[in-house]
């Protein structure tokens, strides 16, 4: 099932709120997963979780005897041990759009605006399309580096490219929200 994030600007109705995604945090405030709003409401009303952040604007979920706000983020009240597995790792295949998003469209060599990516180890020398071998790159740097390694071209990477953490951005937002309360 595909969930709609709370940041998507679709007006919620009685028939579509159930498809809204809700971030689930462990008791330690570590991001675990995203679940459907219907499951999140069940966890909150059963006492297994608490709402940390409610959907804006306020959207009520009503039953005969109860009304709660549609949660955007919930926290489990009991710690759940989850064996951490890496879904995406440094040697996973990467895409142009994914690398540009990861690097915030900043060139890995000069930090200027980048619209393309560079293979650190060139493709002509067997360089793969992986997260650790691709970096956002502006056209002048890409031309200057050409078919060489950064060392051969006399260029230095500003950061070491790594695979993105799919929940890290949402986790940082939760920590920021908690710091302001």
Secondary structure, 3 states (H helix, E strand, C coil): CCCECCCCCCCCCCCCHHHEEEEEECCCCCEEEEEEHHHHHHHHHCCCEEEEEECCCCCEEECCCCEEECEEEEEECCCCCCCCCCCCCCCCECCHHHHHHHCCCECCCCCCECCEEEECCCHHHCCCCECCCEEEECHHHHHHHCCCCHHHHCCCCCCCCCCCCCCHHHHHHHHHHHHHC
